[in-house]
Amino acid sequence: MLTGSLLTVPLALGLYFTLKIFQPIMAAFALACRLLEAVVGIAATIAGCAAVRTALAASYPGKVALQLIAWNNATSFGALVFTIGSTLFFFVFLQSASIPRLLGWLGLSASLIAFAACATHLIRPQIPAMSMAAWIPMLLAEISTGGWLLIRAVNDVPACARAH
């Protein structure tokens, strides 16, 4: 979990710097979501250690932090924030036409499906946020888009974006 949260940071920065030329504000907001996701994941992982939990439980702010972490673990808040950032990044990919439209639509659709699963789980906790049906499209979108970006990179920057 800790490694995944830490690796989110360079991935998010790479996406931000790739897409900021097209829509800087939306790319920055998507970056903020992905960084919040990383912070939540790192905090939850660190608080999972018995010694850290014991130390936090000794103070009021620590107890509040433990309650927030327990809430995140129960509600999948980090996953919800991930889906918001992913939706925004794929929206910018789609609007900029910097990747094939099929990949953009796949990513945007998958992000919205995962977001709906996480939001539903926040409202009705008995419905799991991490069900396979909601996350398999996201897995396909992330792997196919990541592969495309590693092999082909983004399409040339349109002339209107170069002027900015």
C-alpha positions as CSV (number, residue, x, y, z in Angstrom):
1,M,0.0,0.0,0.0
2,L,2.8,2.4,0.9
3,T,4.7,1.8,-2.3
4,G,1.5,2.3,-4.4
5,S,0.8,5.6,-2.6
6,L,4.3,6.8,-3.1
7,L,4.4,5.8,-6.8
8,T,1.2,7.8,-7.3
9,V,3.2,11.0,-6.9
10,P,5.5,10.7,-9.9
11,L,2.6,9.3,-12.0
12,A,0.4,12.3,-11.1
13,L,3.2,14.8,-11.8
14,G,3.9,13.2,-15.2
15,L,0.2,13.4,-16.1
16,Y,0.0,17.0,-14.9
17,F,3.1,18.1,-16.9
18,T,1.8,16.3,-19.9
19,L,-1.6,17.9,-19.8
20,K,-1.1,21.3,-18.3
21,I,-0.5,22.8,-21.7
22,F,-4.0,21.9,-22.8
23,Q,-6.0,22.8,-19.6
24,P,-3.8,24.0,-16.8
25,I,-6.4,24.5,-14.1
26,M,-8.2,21.2,-14.7
27,A,-4.8,19.4,-14.8
28,A,-3.8,21.1,-11.6
29,F,-7.0,20.1,-9.9
30,A,-6.6,16.5,-11.1
31,L,-3.0,16.6,-9.7
32,A,-4.3,17.8,-6.4
33,C,-6.8,15.0,-6.2
34,R,-4.1,12.4,-7.0
35,L,-1.7,13.9,-4.4
36,L,-4.5,13.9,-1.8
37,E,-5.1,10.2,-2.7
38,A,-1.3,9.6,-2.0
39,V,-1.4,11.4,1.3
40,V,-4.5,9.5,2.5
41,G,-2.9,6.2,1.4
42,I,0.5,7.0,3.1
43,A,-1.3,8.1,6.3
44,A,-3.4,5.0,6.4
45,T,-0.4,2.8,5.9
46,I,1.7,4.5,8.6
47,A,-1.2,4.5,11.0
48,G,-1.6,0.8,10.4
49,C,1.6,0.2,12.4
50,A,0.8,-0.8,16.0
51,A,3.4,1.6,17.5
52,V,2.2,4.5,15.5
53,R,-1.5,3.7,16.4
54,T,-0.5,3.6,20.1
55,A,1.3,6.9,19.9
56,L,-1.5,8.6,18.1
57,A,-4.1,7.2,20.5
58,A,-2.4,9.0,23.4
59,S,-3.5,12.5,22.3
60,Y,-6.7,14.1,21.2
61,P,-5.3,15.2,17.7
62,G,-4.0,11.7,17.3
63,K,-7.4,10.2,18.1
64,V,-9.0,12.5,15.5
65,A,-6.4,11.4,13.0
66,L,-7.1,7.7,13.7
67,Q,-10.9,8.4,13.3
68,L,-10.3,10.0,10.0
69,I,-8.1,7.1,8.9
70,A,-10.7,4.6,10.1
71,W,-13.3,6.6,8.1
72,N,-11.2,6.5,5.0
73,N,-10.7,2.7,5.4
74,A,-14.4,2.2,5.9
75,T,-15.6,4.5,3.1
76,S,-12.8,4.2,0.5
77,F,-12.4,8.0,0.5
78,G,-8.9,7.7,-1.1
79,A,-10.4,5.6,-3.9
80,L,-13.1,8.3,-4.4
81,V,-10.5,11.0,-4.7
82,F,-8.5,8.8,-7.1
83,T,-11.6,8.5,-9.4
84,I,-12.1,12.3,-9.4
85,G,-8.5,12.9,-10.4
86,S,-8.7,10.1,-13.0
87,T,-11.9,11.5,-14.4
88,L,-10.3,15.0,-14.8
89,F,-7.1,13.7,-16.4
90,F,-9.0,11.5,-18.9
91,F,-11.4,14.5,-19.6
92,V,-8.3,16.6,-20.5
93,F,-6.9,13.8,-22.6
94,L,-10.2,13.5,-24.5
95,Q,-10.6,17.3,-25.0
96,S,-7.0,17.7,-26.1
97,A,-7.1,14.7,-28.5
98,S,-3.6,14.0,-27.3
99,I,-4.3,10.2,-27.2
100,P,-6.6,8.2,-29.4
101,R,-10.3,9.1,-28.7
102,L,-11.1,5.5,-28.0
103,L,-8.6,5.5,-25.1
104,G,-9.9,8.8,-23.9
105,W,-13.5,7.6,-23.9
106,L,-12.6,4.3,-22.3
107,G,-10.7,6.1,-19.5
108,L,-13.4,8.7,-18.9
109,S,-16.2,6.0,-18.8
110,A,-14.2,3.8,-16.5
111,S,-13.4,6.7,-14.2
112,L,-17.1,7.6,-14.0
113,I,-18.1,4.0,-13.3
114,A,-15.5,3.7,-10.5
115,F,-16.6,7.1,-9.2
116,A,-20.2,6.0,-9.1
117,A,-19.2,2.9,-7.1
118,C,-17.2,4.9,-4.6
119,A,-19.9,7.6,-4.2
120,T,-22.6,4.9,-3.8
121,H,-20.4,3.3,-1.1
122,L,-20.1,6.6,0.8
123,I,-23.9,6.9,0.8
124,R,-24.7,3.2,1.4
125,P,-21.6,1.5,3.0
126,Q,-23.1,-1.9,2.7
127,I,-22.5,-1.7,-1.1
128,P,-18.8,-2.3,-1.7
129,A,-16.8,0.4,-3.5
130,M,-14.1,-2.0,-4.6
131,S,-16.2,-4.5,-6.5
132,M,-14.5,-6.1,-9.5
133,A,-17.3,-5.0,-11.9
134,A,-16.6,-1.3,-11.2
135,W,-12.8,-1.5,-11.3
136,I,-12.0,-3.9,-14.3
137,P,-12.8,-1.1,-16.8
138,M,-10.5,1.2,-14.9
139,L,-7.7,-1.4,-15.0
140,L,-8.2,-1.8,-18.8
141,A,-8.2,2.0,-19.3
142,E,-5.1,2.6,-17.1
143,I,-3.0,-0.2,-18.7
144,S,-4.0,0.6,-22.2
145,T,-3.4,4.4,-21.8
146,G,-0.2,3.8,-19.9
147,G,1.0,1.5,-22.6
148,W,0.1,4.1,-25.3
149,L,1.9,6.9,-23.4
150,L,5.0,4.7,-22.9
151,I,5.2,3.7,-26.6
152,R,3.7,6.6,-28.5
153,A,3.6,9.5,-26.1
154,V,1.0,12.2,-26.6
155,N,0.1,13.5,-30.1
156,D,1.8,16.7,-31.2
157,V,0.6,19.8,-29.4
158,P,-1.9,21.7,-31.4
159,A,-0.9,25.1,-32.7
160,C,-3.5,26.8,-30.4
161,A,-1.9,25.2,-27.3
162,R,1.7,26.2,-28.4
163,A,0.6,29.9,-28.6
164,H,-0.1,29.9,-24.8
